Amino acid sequence: MMTVSVWVWAVSLFWLDIFITLEASVYFALVAFTTLGFGDILLPQEWRLLGGMAAANGLLMFGLLTAILVEILRDTRARQRKY
């Protein structure tokens, strides 16, 4: 789920011609999505808002993934207790 989300951001940034190479797009998307924010690759001024949106999306996805994993573990533990 996380990998797909990063790739969606990367392909979108590449498709919009924000970055010249797909590698730069993937790198920026991954850094923004995980909210590391290295700052070695920056978006052009007119696209800066996308960086914040990618970071916010990454935070929400990490929270969603955590909630899903906790629910799966809770359900698994409940089934183990039943047997």
N, C-alpha and C positions, 0 to 999 in steps of 0.2 A: 504494500500500500504506500509506504514511504518512497520507495524507489520510483514507482509509477508517478507519484506526485512531483518529485524532483524532475523527472524526465518531461513531464507535461510543461513545467515551468521552463526548462531548458529549451525545448523545441519551440515553445512560444517566443522566447527571447530571440532565438536564432531566426525564426520565421519573420519576426518584426525587423530584422536586420540591425538589431542592437549590437550584436557581437559578430565578428567576422568568422570565427570558427565555432563549430559545435562544442569543441572541448572547452572553450572559454564560457560558453553558455551553460554547460553542465556544471563547471566549477563554480561560477557565480550563483547558479540556482541552488547548489548544494550548500554553499557557504551562507547564503541568505536564508535558506529553508531551515537550517540548523541554528540560526541566529548567532553564528560565530562572528560574522561581520569583520573579516580580516581587513578589508579596505584596499587590497592590492589591485583589485579590478572593480571599477566603479561604472555605474550606469551613466549615460549622458544626462545632462540637466533636465531635459524634457521627459525622461523616463524614470526619474528618481523615485517616484511614488511606487513603482512596481517593486522596488527592493523592499520597502516596508510592507507591502502587501504579501510578498513571498515570505517574509519573516513571520508575519502574523498568521499566515496560512500554515507555516511550519509548526508554530506553537500550538495551534488548534489541532493539527494532525497528530502531534505527539500526545496531546491530552486525550484525543479520541482513541488512539492506539492503546494507551495505558488503560483507559476505561474498558475497552474490548478485552484486553488480556486479563484484567482483574475479573471481569464477568465470566470469562472462559474458565479461569482457575476456580472461581466460586462454584460454578456449575459442575465442574469435574470433581471437586471435593464433596459436593452434595451427593453426587452419584456414588462416590466411593463409600460414603457413610451409609448409604441406603443398602449396599450389598455387604 
